[in-house]
Each structure stands twice: as C-alpha cells, then as structure tokens.
Amino acid sequence: MITDLLSRNKDWASKRTQEDPEYFPTLSQLQQPKYLWIGCSDSRVPANVITGLEPGEVFVHRNVANLIHPTDLNMLSVVEFAVNQLNVQHIIVCGHYGCGGVRAAVGGKGFGLIDHWLEPIRDVADAQFECSECGSWSEGELDQLCEASIASQVRRLARTPTMQSAWSTGRDVAIHGWVYGLKDGLLSDLKCTIDRTAISAPRNRLAG
C-alpha cells in the first residue's frame, strides 16, 4: 500500500506538469499565502481541498481538536512565522462537527495523554453548558460544544504575545472561527472574528 502512494504521487506530478509546465518551478520559488489555517488533524478535513485553494495559498497547522495551548511551541512557532515572516492576513481556526476530540473530552472515559490535551474543551463545557456531565451529550449538544470551543480558541490565540505584538505595531491580521460540516462539506463562519481593534477592546471580549 505504501508504494501505491508513491505511484499516485508520480501520476499527480505528471498531470500537473502536463497542465502547466511552469507549475512546480513557480511553486518552488516562493510561498506567499494570505491565510494561516489552524485545523483539526482529522483526515477528512484537508484545508486545501475544502477551501478550493492550491498548494502555496494556505499555511497549515493541525492538531487534535484544533486547540490553542499557550505552551504549544509548535503551534506558537507556526503562528509567529506566519504572521511575522509570511505576513498572512487571515488566521482561520477551523473545527468540524463530529469531532472525535470534542466527543472524547466529555465522554467520561480515559484515553491517556490526550486527556490533558483536551482540557480546554472541558473548560468550555464547564463554563458555558449547564449539562456538562460526562457521557450525557447528544449529537446536537456536541455540535454546540464544538462551536463554543472554536470561539474559545480564537480568543485564546488573540491573547498570545505574538498576536498582541503584531496588532500593537499595526499589523492587519484577523483571526476567524469557522466550522466544517462533514455531512454536507460546507464551511460556516461562526462570527467570532477578532482583529487589531482587540488591543483596545475591553478585557472581557478576549476572556474564555
């Protein structure tokens, strides 16, 4: 099966070259994406595919349940590079309905190390949902928790020193919260965008 992937790669590269002989020479010179995508590691949610973007048009970081941890040096390094070196204009924190990470966070079972990783979702559940008892969540409630968690991650990212510094120097970059529907393939804007006006906004706007 692994050699089949290499074969598919050759077919894909050959087709691209036939369509545009300059495709790879151009792509190899410079990446100038306008977007940073922070999404879930779920294999059903590939950023380029669901947004209709080509390689080089979106810078991508993915982790389980698209979470923003203030101690995650990998994620923080990606954000800093994207904002300060690539000069992206939009950061999209995108989760998806039916997320296994969201379900696991409040499912009442232990999964090991990932339980620590999913703690921000449980914090959102405790703070914003009356019925947060483990194991009692319906599909609709899990979808609501998914949306609430995405909005919370947008606020968490907005509070990072990298974003605060970028906005204080006038950098025009906004953070958006989106959710993807596995059942219909559609992206939805959760209307929780935060931009550089946040540095002068009341502190409670960035809380949670």
Contacts in CASP RR format, 6 or more apart in sequence:
PFRMAT RR
TARGET T0000
AUTHOR 0000-0000-0000
METHOD contacts of the structure
MODEL  1
MITDLLSRNKDWASKRTQEDPEYFPTLSQLQQPKYLWIGCSDSRVPANVI
TGLEPGEVFVHRNVANLIHPTDLNMLSVVEFAVNQLNVQHIIVCGHYGCG
GVRAAVGGKGFGLIDHWLEPIRDVADAQFECSECGSWSEGELDQLCEASI
ASQVRRLARTPTMQSAWSTGRDVAIHGWVYGLKDGLLSDLKCTIDRTAIS
APRNRLAG
13 24 0 8 1.000
16 23 0 8 1.000
16 24 0 8 1.000
17 23 0 8 1.000
17 24 0 8 1.000
27 55 0 8 1.000
27 56 0 8 1.000
31 56 0 8 1.000
31 59 0 8 1.000
31 86 0 8 1.000
32 56 0 8 1.000
32 86 0 8 1.000
33 56 0 8 1.000
33 57 0 8 1.000
33 58 0 8 1.000
33 59 0 8 1.000
33 82 0 8 1.000
33 86 0 8 1.000
33 88 0 8 1.000
34 57 0 8 1.000
34 88 0 8 1.000
34 89 0 8 1.000
34 90 0 8 1.000
35 51 0 8 1.000
35 53 0 8 1.000
35 57 0 8 1.000
35 58 0 8 1.000
35 59 0 8 1.000
35 88 0 8 1.000
35 89 0 8 1.000
35 90 0 8 1.000
35 91 0 8 1.000
35 92 0 8 1.000
36 58 0 8 1.000
36 59 0 8 1.000
36 60 0 8 1.000
36 61 0 8 1.000
36 78 0 8 1.000
36 79 0 8 1.000
36 82 0 8 1.000
36 83 0 8 1.000
36 86 0 8 1.000
36 88 0 8 1.000
36 90 0 8 1.000
36 91 0 8 1.000
36 92 0 8 1.000
37 47 0 8 1.000
37 51 0 8 1.000
37 58 0 8 1.000
37 59 0 8 1.000
37 60 0 8 1.000
37 61 0 8 1.000
37 62 0 8 1.000
37 92 0 8 1.000
37 94 0 8 1.000
38 61 0 8 1.000
38 62 0 8 1.000
38 63 0 8 1.000
38 66 0 8 1.000
38 68 0 8 1.000
38 75 0 8 1.000
38 78 0 8 1.000
38 79 0 8 1.000
38 91 0 8 1.000
38 92 0 8 1.000
38 93 0 8 1.000
38 94 0 8 1.000
38 153 0 8 1.000
38 157 0 8 1.000
39 45 0 8 1.000
39 47 0 8 1.000
39 60 0 8 1.000
39 61 0 8 1.000
39 62 0 8 1.000
39 63 0 8 1.000
39 66 0 8 1.000
39 92 0 8 1.000
39 93 0 8 1.000
39 94 0 8 1.000
39 95 0 8 1.000
40 62 0 8 1.000
40 63 0 8 1.000
40 64 0 8 1.000
40 65 0 8 1.000
40 66 0 8 1.000
40 94 0 8 1.000
40 95 0 8 1.000
40 96 0 8 1.000
40 99 0 8 1.000
40 101 0 8 1.000
41 62 0 8 1.000
41 63 0 8 1.000
41 64 0 8 1.000
42 96 0 8 1.000
42 99 0 8 1.000
42 100 0 8 1.000
44 96 0 8 1.000
44 182 0 8 1.000
45 94 0 8 1.000
45 95 0 8 1.000
45 96 0 8 1.000
45 180 0 8 1.000
45 182 0 8 1.000
47 53 0 8 1.000
47 58 0 8 1.000
47 60 0 8 1.000
47 62 0 8 1.000
47 94 0 8 1.000
48 54 0 8 1.000
48 55 0 8 1.000
48 57 0 8 1.000
48 58 0 8 1.000
48 60 0 8 1.000
50 180 0 8 1.000
50 185 0 8 1.000
50 187 0 8 1.000
51 58 0 8 1.000
51 187 0 8 1.000
59 78 0 8 1.000
59 81 0 8 1.000
59 82 0 8 1.000
59 86 0 8 1.000
59 88 0 8 1.000
61 74 0 8 1.000
61 75 0 8 1.000
61 78 0 8 1.000
61 79 0 8 1.000
63 72 0 8 1.000
63 75 0 8 1.000
63 117 0 8 1.000
64 101 0 8 1.000
64 114 0 8 1.000
64 117 0 8 1.000
64 118 0 8 1.000
65 95 0 8 1.000
65 99 0 8 1.000
65 100 0 8 1.000
65 101 0 8 1.000
65 102 0 8 1.000
65 105 0 8 1.000
65 117 0 8 1.000
65 118 0 8 1.000
65 121 0 8 1.000
65 149 0 8 1.000
66 93 0 8 1.000
66 94 0 8 1.000
66 95 0 8 1.000
66 150 0 8 1.000
66 153 0 8 1.000
67 117 0 8 1.000
67 118 0 8 1.000
67 120 0 8 1.000
67 121 0 8 1.000
67 149 0 8 1.000
67 153 0 8 1.000
68 75 0 8 1.000
68 93 0 8 1.000
68 120 0 8 1.000
68 153 0 8 1.000
68 156 0 8 1.000
68 157 0 8 1.000
68 160 0 8 1.000
69 75 0 8 1.000
69 117 0 8 1.000
69 120 0 8 1.000
70 76 0 8 1.000
70 156 0 8 1.000
70 160 0 8 1.000
76 160 0 8 1.000
76 162 0 8 1.000
79 91 0 8 1.000
79 157 0 8 1.000
79 160 0 8 1.000
79 162 0 8 1.000
79 163 0 8 1.000
80 162 0 8 1.000
82 88 0 8 1.000
82 91 0 8 1.000
83 91 0 8 1.000
83 162 0 8 1.000
83 163 0 8 1.000
83 166 0 8 1.000
83 171 0 8 1.000
83 173 0 8 1.000
84 162 0 8 1.000
84 166 0 8 1.000
87 171 0 8 1.000
88 173 0 8 1.000
89 172 0 8 1.000
89 173 0 8 1.000
89 174 0 8 1.000
90 173 0 8 1.000
90 174 0 8 1.000
90 175 0 8 1.000
90 176 0 8 1.000
91 157 0 8 1.000
91 173 0 8 1.000
91 174 0 8 1.000
91 175 0 8 1.000
91 176 0 8 1.000
92 175 0 8 1.000
92 176 0 8 1.000
92 177 0 8 1.000
92 178 0 8 1.000
93 150 0 8 1.000
93 153 0 8 1.000
93 154 0 8 1.000
93 157 0 8 1.000
93 175 0 8 1.000
93 176 0 8 1.000
93 177 0 8 1.000
93 178 0 8 1.000
94 150 0 8 1.000
94 177 0 8 1.000
94 178 0 8 1.000
94 179 0 8 1.000
94 180 0 8 1.000
94 187 0 8 1.000
95 146 0 8 1.000
95 150 0 8 1.000
95 178 0 8 1.000
95 179 0 8 1.000
95 180 0 8 1.000
96 146 0 8 1.000
96 179 0 8 1.000
96 180 0 8 1.000
96 181 0 8 1.000
96 182 0 8 1.000
97 142 0 8 1.000
97 143 0 8 1.000
97 146 0 8 1.000
97 179 0 8 1.000
97 180 0 8 1.000
97 181 0 8 1.000
97 182 0 8 1.000
97 183 0 8 1.000
98 139 0 8 1.000
98 142 0 8 1.000
98 143 0 8 1.000
98 146 0 8 1.000
98 182 0 8 1.000
99 142 0 8 1.000
99 146 0 8 1.000
101 114 0 8 1.000
101 118 0 8 1.000
101 121 0 8 1.000
102 121 0 8 1.000
102 142 0 8 1.000
102 145 0 8 1.000
102 146 0 8 1.000
102 149 0 8 1.000
103 137 0 8 1.000
103 142 0 8 1.000
104 111 0 8 1.000
104 114 0 8 1.000
104 115 0 8 1.000
104 118 0 8 1.000
105 118 0 8 1.000
105 119 0 8 1.000
105 121 0 8 1.000
105 122 0 8 1.000
105 125 0 8 1.000
106 121 0 8 1.000
106 122 0 8 1.000
106 125 0 8 1.000
106 132 0 8 1.000
106 134 0 8 1.000
106 135 0 8 1.000
106 137 0 8 1.000
106 142 0 8 1.000
106 145 0 8 1.000
107 134 0 8 1.000
107 135 0 8 1.000
107 137 0 8 1.000
108 134 0 8 1.000
108 135 0 8 1.000
120 149 0 8 1.000
120 152 0 8 1.000
120 153 0 8 1.000
120 156 0 8 1.000
121 145 0 8 1.000
121 149 0 8 1.000
122 132 0 8 1.000
123 152 0 8 1.000
123 208 0 8 1.000
124 145 0 8 1.000
124 148 0 8 1.000
124 149 0 8 1.000
124 152 0 8 1.000
124 208 0 8 1.000
125 132 0 8 1.000
125 145 0 8 1.000
126 132 0 8 1.000
127 208 0 8 1.000
128 148 0 8 1.000
129 141 0 8 1.000
129 144 0 8 1.000
129 145 0 8 1.000
129 148 0 8 1.000
131 137 0 8 1.000
131 141 0 8 1.000
137 145 0 8 1.000
146 179 0 8 1.000
147 179 0 8 1.000
147 190 0 8 1.000
150 177 0 8 1.000
150 178 0 8 1.000
150 179 0 8 1.000
150 190 0 8 1.000
150 192 0 8 1.000
151 177 0 8 1.000
151 190 0 8 1.000
151 192 0 8 1.000
152 208 0 8 1.000
153 177 0 8 1.000
154 175 0 8 1.000
154 176 0 8 1.000
154 177 0 8 1.000
154 192 0 8 1.000
154 193 0 8 1.000
154 194 0 8 1.000
155 192 0 8 1.000
155 194 0 8 1.000
155 205 0 8 1.000
155 206 0 8 1.000
155 207 0 8 1.000
155 208 0 8 1.000
156 208 0 8 1.000
157 163 0 8 1.000
157 175 0 8 1.000
158 164 0 8 1.000
158 175 0 8 1.000
158 194 0 8 1.000
158 198 0 8 1.000
158 206 0 8 1.000
159 206 0 8 1.000
163 173 0 8 1.000
163 175 0 8 1.000
164 199 0 8 1.000
166 173 0 8 1.000
166 196 0 8 1.000
167 173 0 8 1.000
167 195 0 8 1.000
167 196 0 8 1.000
167 198 0 8 1.000
167 199 0 8 1.000
168 199 0 8 1.000
170 196 0 8 1.000
171 196 0 8 1.000
172 195 0 8 1.000
172 196 0 8 1.000
173 195 0 8 1.000
173 196 0 8 1.000
174 193 0 8 1.000
174 194 0 8 1.000
174 195 0 8 1.000
174 196 0 8 1.000
175 193 0 8 1.000
175 194 0 8 1.000
175 195 0 8 1.000
176 189 0 8 1.000
176 192 0 8 1.000
176 193 0 8 1.000
177 189 0 8 1.000
177 190 0 8 1.000
177 192 0 8 1.000
177 193 0 8 1.000
178 187 0 8 1.000
178 188 0 8 1.000
178 189 0 8 1.000
178 190 0 8 1.000
179 187 0 8 1.000
179 188 0 8 1.000
179 190 0 8 1.000
180 186 0 8 1.000
180 187 0 8 1.000
180 188 0 8 1.000
181 187 0 8 1.000
181 188 0 8 1.000
194 205 0 8 1.000
194 206 0 8 1.000
198 205 0 8 1.000
198 206 0 8 1.000
END
